[in-house]
Amino acid sequence: MSTEIISVTGHRRWDSRARPTVEVVVRTAAGTGRALAPAGASTGSGEAVDLRDGGDAFGGHDVTRAVAAVNGDIAAALTGMDVTGQAAVDQRLEELDGTPGFSRIGGNAAVATSMAVAHAAAAARGVPLWRHLDPAATRLPLPEIQVFGGGAHAHGRLDIQDLLVVPLAAGSFAQALDWAAEIHRSAGRWLDERGRLAGTADEGGWWPAFDSNAEALEALVAAIEGAGLTPGDQVGIAIDVAATQFGSGGTYRLAREGREYDRDGWGEVLLGWLDRFPIVSVEDPFAEDDPDGMALITKAAGDRIQIVGDDFLVTDAERVRAAAARRTANTVLIKPNQAGTLTRARAALDAAAESGLGAIVSARSGETEDVTIVHLAVGWGSGGFKVGSSTRGERTAKWNEMLRVEEELGTAARYAGRAGLAP
């Protein structure tokens, strides 16, 4: 049966922040694929650009222009192409747009199309996407699961953006999620008992009322213990600092704590946290315009914990190679919508592997029920996986899909555990 693209259609859907997003459906005679574009709150300046309508409706976030691009230029360009030729399709999208960041057709339109093409190719073969990507894949990645949200995900309730747990010693992905759910419940009780529970953040974690970032770390340690688990041994802590949100030009201003630090002073704060708490991963500890800061902490702590580049690297292969050469990170976050296509995202992951860096496939704060990243994490052999909390449907859709993959693999499944960390 033919694998030529018969049609490409764009549709206006909704994400988890009640903002419109783009869904793309790609049809062939052999199978159909569909995918939805996510969106971030804290974004790097080098990311592919979401095409939004502007104006008053939905705060300017409507996507009718991006949907029109799918139904117009993108559909015309891709119809008749072979759905199994992912690289050729993605190259055609780049040529069609003609800008480095997909600002003409929209990064949201491009990534939804690219992912839908991959799903259509898998459907044509009659296999799930992860098997299409790698029929021999057996490893389930190490998850980072949000417990407390801050930064741009919780209106600055904390200066740092995410506090997450990492189930290092779980025996399976299923057990890792069990542990995370118990820690989440424990954290909620801890906050409620102290009158510090303010709601939930964008990615489903608790929205707490803490007086300092260190207090949040202390509470997370207590929550792990309250769930009957051992901090540092069974469960580690990951933090997404998202320092670009409060740092620029080597100066870091913590609004919640009313403090300001220069690069060295902020580095001392971070290193002090590493000494006090069982932190195994730190994401974007310095701002995207501060490679000297990233080099400082990677030199000081990169041989014992993950130093992850997100806004700093924006899923860009050349930036990943530069980071490896200068040693400004030892792990890259892989977000397909930052890159604009799966081919570009895979290039960044390959650059990390070639340079000896780790990789974490990640969701965004504005998500949908789309589960593509689960299949990418398994099919691409990523060491880590970051979705958000263990609550909210757009998050549990992905956790549940990973459980299905684990069940399908059966006895062949291998949970990465601690080995999923870099270095």
N, C-alpha and C positions, 0 to 999 in steps of 0.2 A: 504494500500500500504506500502511496506517495507521501513523502515527508516535506513537500513543498508547502510553504505558507499560503493558505487560501485567503485568510482575512486577519486583520489586526484591528481590534476595536477598543476604544477608551471609554471609561465610565467614571462618573463622579460618585465617590463613596465617602465614608467618614472614618476618622481615626479616633484614638482614645482621648484626645483633648477636645472633642466635638468640633474639629476642623475638617473641612473637605480634603480628600486626597484622591489619588489617581489609581484606578484599577485598569489593567490591560488584560485582554483575552486574546490569545493567539490560537488560531485553528488550522489544523491540517487534516487531510483525509485519514491520517493514522492516529490522531489524538489531539486533545486540546489542553492548553496550559493557561493558567491565570495567576496574577500576582498583584499585590497592592504596595504602593510606595509608603515607607515610613517617613517621619520627619523629626529632627532634633530640636532641642531647646537651646542647649549650649553647643554652638557650632564653630568649627575652625574656619578661618578666612579662606583656606584653600579648598573647601568642599565644593562639590558639584552644586549648582544653584537650583533650588526649587523655583519653578515658575509659578508665581502667584498673581492674582488679578489686581491686587491693590484696591484702593477705594474703601468704602465704609463697610460693605458686607463682610461679616465674619472677621472683622478686624483686618481686612485686606488679604485674608488667607484663602480666598476661593481659588479654584483650580480650573475654571472653565477654559482658559487659554491653553493649559497643559493638556486637557482632555481633547481639545480641538486639534492640537498638534499631533496627538496619537491618531485621531480619526482622519487627519488630512495628510500631512507630509510623511509621517512615520509609516502609516498604512500603505501609502503609494510606493514608498521606497523598499519596504520589506516583502510585499506580496510577491510570491514566486520564488523567494529565496528558500534554501534548504534549512529547515528548522534545526537540524543536527549540526550545522556549522556555526556554533556560538561565536567564535572569534570573528568570522566574516560578518555576521549580523551586527555585532557590537561595533565593528569598524565602520559599517555603513551608518550606524547611528552617529558616530563621531563625525563622519564626513558630512552627513546631513546637517548637523548642528553648526559645525565650523568654528566653535569657540572652545577654549580650554576647559570651561566649567559647565557646559551644556546650558548656557544662559538663554539660548534662542528657543530650543524645543523644550527645555526644562529638564533638570536632573531627575525630578520626580517622574516625568514621562519616560525618560530614558531607562531608569533603573527598573521601573515596573515592566516595561517592555522586555528588557534583557532577562529578567527573572521569569517572565511568562514564556519566553522562548525556551528557556531551559526546562521548564515544566512540560512544555509541549513535546520537546525531544524525548524526555523520559516517558511520557505517556505513549509516544509512538513505539517505544521499545517495550512497553508494558511493565515497567519497573518504577519504583519510587525514585525521586530525584537523587537521593544519596547513592543508590546503587548505580544509577546512570553515570554519576561522577566518578565513582570508584567501586567496581563490583566486589573488590577484596576488602573493603573497609569493615573494620570490626571495633574500632576504638570509640568509646563515648567520652566526650571532653569533660574536663573539670569545670563545674559551674561556679560562677560568682553570683550570689543571690542577695538582693537588696533587703536590708532590714530597716534602716533609717534613710530618709530622703532629705536633702537640703539644697542649697544653692539655687540654681534656676529651676529645679524640680519642685521646690517648696517655698518659693518667694523669699529666699534668703534666710529661712529659719535657722539654718546653719551656714557657715561660710563654705565649708567643703560640701560637695554635691551628693555623694553617696557613701554610705557605710554598708558594707556587704560581708556576708559570711562565705567561707570557702571550705566545703566538707572534704578535708584532705584524706581522712582515713576511712571514709565510707567504703563499703564493700561493693556497691553498685550505684548506678545513677539513681535508681529508685530509692535506695537508702539515703543518698545525698539529699534528695528532696524531702524525705521524711524528717531528716535532721533539721533542714532549713525551716520547715513548717513549725516544728516544735520551738525553734529559736524565735521565730516570728511571734508565736503565741506568748512565749516567755517575755519577750520585749514589750508586748502590749500590756501585759500584767504589770511589769515594772513601771511603765509610764503612768498607767492608770492609778496605781497605788500612790504615786507621788504627785498626782495632779498635773502631769506634763504631757498628756496626750492631746494633740491639737487636730488630728485627722489623718488623712493619707496623702502622700505626695504623688507626683505624676506617674511614677513607675510602680506604685502599689505599696511601697514601704511606709512605715509610720512617719507621720509629720510631727516631730517632737518639739517641745518647748525647752530647749537646753540653753544654758547661759554661756557655754563655751564649747568649742569643738572637742577638747579633751574630755569634757563631761560625757559627750556622746560616745566616745570610745570606751570610757569606763562603763557606761550603761550597756554597750554591746557585749563586753566581756561578761558582765553580770547576767545578761540574757542567755549567753551560751552556757554558763554554769547553771542557770535556772532550768535549762532544758536537760540537765544531767549529762552534759558533754564537757570535754576538757579543752579549754582554749589553748591554741598553739599546737596541741598534739592531735586531737581529732578534728578540730575546726580552727581555721585561721581567719584573719580579718583582711579584707581588701578595702581600700579607700579610693574613691574617685575625687580627687581634689578639684579638678576643673579650674585650675588656677588662672586661666585666661579671664574668668569671670570677675576676678578681683585683683588681678595683677597686670601691670604694664610698665615697660621701661625699667624693669628690675626693681620696682617698688610694689609691695603687696599690702593691701589695705583690708583688714578684716572688720567689716561693718558690725557684725554681731558682737565682737569682742572690743570694738573701738580701738584697735591697735594697728600700727603701721610698721612694716619691716622692710629693710633692704634685702637684697638677694641672699647675702650671707646669714642675716638674722632669720629669714624665713627658712633657710636650709637648716639652721640649728633647731628650729621648732619641729620640723619634720623628722630630723634625726632623733630628737628627743622622744617623739611618739614611737619611733621604731624601737627604741630602747625600753619603753614602758609597756608597750602593747604587742600582742602576737600578730603583727601585721606582716603579711606575706606578699602583698601587691599594692603598689601605689601608682595611680593613673594621673597623668598630667600634673605632676607635683609643682611644676613651674609653668609660667605662661608660654603660649606658643611663640612669642617674640623673645624668649629668653633661653636660647640654647646653652648659654654659659651656666644657667641654673640647672638645666637638665643634665649637663655634663658633671656638675658638682655632685649631685645626689647619686648619679649612676656610678661615679668613681667611689663615693663614700659607702654606698650600700648595694650596688648592683650585683655584687657577688653573692648576696644572701637573700635578696627579694627581687620580685619583678618590678621594673620601672617601665611603665606602660605609656606609649605615646598615642594619644587620640587626636585632640585638636592640633597637637604638635606635628602629627604625621599624616592625618586625614586620608588614610588608606591610599597613599601615593607611593609607588615603587621607588621613585628617585629619592624621595624624602627618607624612605626606609633605609636605602643604601647609604645615604649621607649620615643618618643617625648611627648606623653600625660602624661606619668609618670613624666618626668622631666620638663614639660611645656616649651618645646622649639619651639612649634608651636600650633596654634589652628585650622588649616585647612590643608588638604593634597590635592595636585594636583594628579589627577588620569590620568595617561598616560599608556594605555595598552601595548605599545611597550617597556616601561621601565620594565614592569613585565615579558613580554614574552608570557603570556597567559591571557585569560579573567578570568580564575579561580583565578590566582594570583592577578590580578587587583581587582577583586571583593573582595578578602580577605582583601586587603588594605583598600578598602572602608568600609567594614564591621568592620574592626578594628577601623577605625575612628569613625563610628557611636557608637560602643560599648564604646569608650573612651570619647565621648562627643565632638569630633572634627568635623568640617565641611568638605565638600568635593567639589572639582571642577573637572569635567571631561574636559580634555584638549587635543587639537590637538598638532602637532609639527610644527616646522618651515619648514621642508621639507614635504609637504603634497601632496595629490592626490584628485581626485574626490570622493574617498571613504567616506561614510557618517555614518559608524558604530558608531562613538562616539556620534552622535545625539541620536541614539536609546539607547545607554548605559546610557546617561545622563537622559533620560526620564524613561527608564525601571528600572534603578537603583535608581531613586529618588534623583539624585544629586542636591545640592543646587545651584551650579554654573556651568557655561559652558564657556570655553575659546577656541576660534578658531583662532583669529588673527583679521585682519581688516574687514571692510565691502566691500572690493574690492578684486579682483582676483578670478578666477573661483574655485580654490581648497578651498577657504574660503566660497564663496557664495553658493557652492554646499551644504555646511553644514547648513548655515543660511536658505536657501530655504527649505531644508528638515525639519528643525524645524518648519518652517511656515506650511508645509504640515501636520505635526503632530498636530499643534495647530488647524488647520482647521478641521482635522478629529475628534478631540475631541469636537469641537463645543462649546456649552455652558458649557460643563463639564470642559473645560480647565481652569487651575488656574496658572496664572503667579506668580512666586515666589516673584519678586520684592525685596524689602529690606529684607524680611524674608529669602531670600536665602543666606544672609551673615552669617558668624560666627564671633564672638560669638552671 
